Amino acid sequence: MHSNEILALGLGIEPPWRLVDQRLDTEASPHVLHLTVAADRGAAFARRHPRIRPAAAP
């Protein structure tokens, strides 16, 4: 099993989402884990839960 698949399994990432890249920045304090998550074009998504707000753009 590929490391991205193992991490996605641990994080509970399920289709249509997929983990395409991961990078641990050990030079930052505290360490920072960067994840790239994607979905195929045209994928169907569930409706947003009313209590979940989108994250602010960086």
C-alpha positions as CSV (number, residue, x, y, z in Angstrom):
1,M,0.0,0.0,0.0
2,H,1.3,3.5,-1.0
3,S,2.1,5.9,1.9
4,N,-0.6,8.4,0.6
5,E,-3.2,5.6,0.7
6,I,-2.2,4.7,4.3
7,L,-2.4,8.3,5.4
8,A,-5.8,8.8,3.6
9,L,-7.1,5.7,5.4
10,G,-6.0,7.1,8.8
11,L,-7.5,10.5,8.1
12,G,-10.8,9.0,6.8
13,I,-10.5,10.6,3.3
14,E,-13.0,8.8,1.1
15,P,-14.0,9.1,-2.6
16,P,-14.6,11.4,-4.4
17,W,-11.6,12.9,-2.4
18,R,-8.1,11.5,-2.8
19,L,-4.8,12.4,-1.2
20,V,-2.4,13.2,-3.9
21,D,0.6,14.6,-2.0
22,Q,2.0,15.0,1.5
23,R,5.0,16.9,2.8
24,L,6.2,17.3,6.4
25,D,8.1,20.6,7.0
26,T,10.5,19.8,9.8
27,E,12.2,23.2,9.6
28,A,9.1,24.9,10.9
29,S,8.5,25.0,14.6
30,P,6.1,23.3,15.3
31,H,6.4,20.9,12.4
32,V,3.8,21.5,9.6
33,L,2.2,18.7,7.6
34,H,1.1,19.9,4.1
35,L,-1.6,17.8,2.4
36,T,-2.8,18.1,-1.2
37,V,-6.3,16.7,-1.6
38,A,-8.1,16.5,-5.0
39,A,-11.2,15.0,-6.7
40,D,-11.8,14.0,-10.3
41,R,-13.5,16.5,-12.5
42,G,-17.2,16.0,-12.5
43,A,-17.3,14.1,-9.2
44,A,-20.5,14.3,-7.2
45,F,-20.3,15.8,-3.6
46,A,-22.6,15.5,-0.7
47,R,-24.3,18.7,0.4
48,R,-22.5,20.8,3.0
49,H,-23.4,20.2,6.6
50,P,-25.1,23.4,8.0
51,R,-22.7,23.6,11.0
52,I,-19.5,23.2,9.0
53,R,-18.0,26.5,7.7
54,P,-15.4,26.5,5.0
55,A,-11.9,27.3,6.1
56,A,-10.5,30.8,5.4
57,A,-8.3,31.2,2.5
58,P,-4.6,31.5,3.4
